[in-house]
Amino acid sequence: MAHDTVPGSPGTSPGTSPGSASGRRLVLASQSPARLGLLRRAGLAPEVIVSGVDEDAVTAPTPAELALRLAEAKAAAVAERPQAAGALVIGCDSVLELDGRPLGKPADAEEATARWKAMRGRAGVLVTGHCVVDAADGRRVSATAATTVRFGEPSDEEIAAYVACGEPLHVAGAFTLDGRSAPFVDGIDGDPGNVIGLSLPLLRRLLAELGVGITELWA
């Protein structure tokens, strides 16, 4: 699951973006270093502008709809800012669906511990909403990606050690596929990038709907 904090001042890009081959700017409306890392490893060089959306104020009848509404809200909020003028803005949000309920970041260590004891030995569905807004003309496309996550059975002692490290308090679902909880995940069915926070295949399809080839955005 994507981490939700990144070094640097909120609302600014951590470092200078060299731009894309097409000259189009790419903006990530998320402060997740995991999502930023996925995009950079795929040859993209997005700027980061934090949306500031109040996630607690957004509701939806299902976990998938909640993830999508949050992604759309984040992308739209950033696309309206002068700093994003003319850019392609990507908004994402992830939730873990377990027993039909959306699980975001745990409120505290106690909740994270209870979450892991409820998840172990079971499977959940990690849903990530994706939204791309072309700030040049206001066009918007969005969709969700879902990946089944099969959790292992960490002992109470392992859960306590993991919660004590602090990582699960900062990630939706209280776990990460690219962090210290990776040994506690037995396997996944679907796109691993989606679990980390962003599905690159889905992003490629969304960009294509806007008439943009992802290779045009390679740095």
Salt bridges, closest charged atoms under 4 A:
ASP4 OD2 - LYS105 NZ 3.32
GLU47 OE2 - ARG25 NE 2.84
GLU55 OE2 - LYS74 NZ 3.09
GLU55 OE1 - LYS105 NZ 3.99
ASP93 OD1 - LYS74 NZ 2.62
ASP99 OD1 - ARG122 NH2 2.48
GLU111 OE2 - ARG115 NH2 2.93
ASP134 OD1 - ARG24 NH2 2.85
ASP134 OD2 - ARG139 NH2 3.49
ASP137 OD2 - ARG139 NE 2.90
ASP156 OD1 - ARG120 NH1 2.88
ASP189 OD2 - ARG150 NE 3.33
